[in-house]
Amino acid sequence: MGRRLLLLLLAMAAARAPTAQAWGKEGHYMVCKVAEGFLTSEAAAAVKELLPGWAGGDLAETCSWADTQRFRYRWSSPLHFADTPGDCQFNYARDCHNTEGEKDMCVVGAINNYTAALKDSSSPCKHHDLYFSSCVCSFIPFFLKNVLSSFFFSEHHVHEFHCRQSLTCATISDDPTESLMFLAHFVGDVHQPLHCGHAKDLGGNTIVVHWYTRKSNLHHVRRA
């Protein structure tokens, strides 16, 4: 069975369970398990070296860590999503900011910045050239293959995100372990449709739904 088909079937099975969350901790764990399968032996060794001791050498164990840090690192909350004005096209220069208007404070900016923190910072990505053609960001395996593997190599190519950089120990951020864990989490978040959605409904938070016996909102039911 193909990897993509298996991933789709697993997601469908999870969605049928009343208590299941469509993303959440289990979803992030699954995303990172897929990512691990795409890593070369060299990249896997580099990732393992950066993992915290409590992860037991398993990247997937760390992939919900960023959600647990929202209160400790309050500045990180807007890094989990990106909102568009409603035209189903994400424009980095226009849309990547927090509620105070600070630039780069969105999930795409976070992926840019934490990727750069794990790479040579001498040739940064040009943020203003980044676009997504749809507000529903998808196709997890393709993105994971290119992000979590390729930040250890010379060429990075994802959609219209381009840079040529190489990893050097001298230019890694002060806490590369946290950079890795944030990056792994945000790559999962950017592929959750309601984390790359419309500003007018706050990513589904204002859309009321009834989930079995509970009144909730669309974002909570999707749960990222």
Secondary structure, 3 states (H helix, E strand, C coil): CCHHHHHHHHHHHHHHCCCCCCCHHHHHHHHHHHHHHHCCHHHHHHHHHHCCHHHCCCHHHHCCHHHHCCCCCHHHHHHHCEEECCCCCEEHHHHCECCCCCECCCHHHHHHHHHHHCCCCCCCCCHHHCEECCCCCCCHHHHHHHHHHHHHCCEEEECCEEEECCCCHHHCCCCHHHHHHHHHHHHHHCCCHHHEEEHHHCCCCCCEEEECCEEEEHHHHHCC
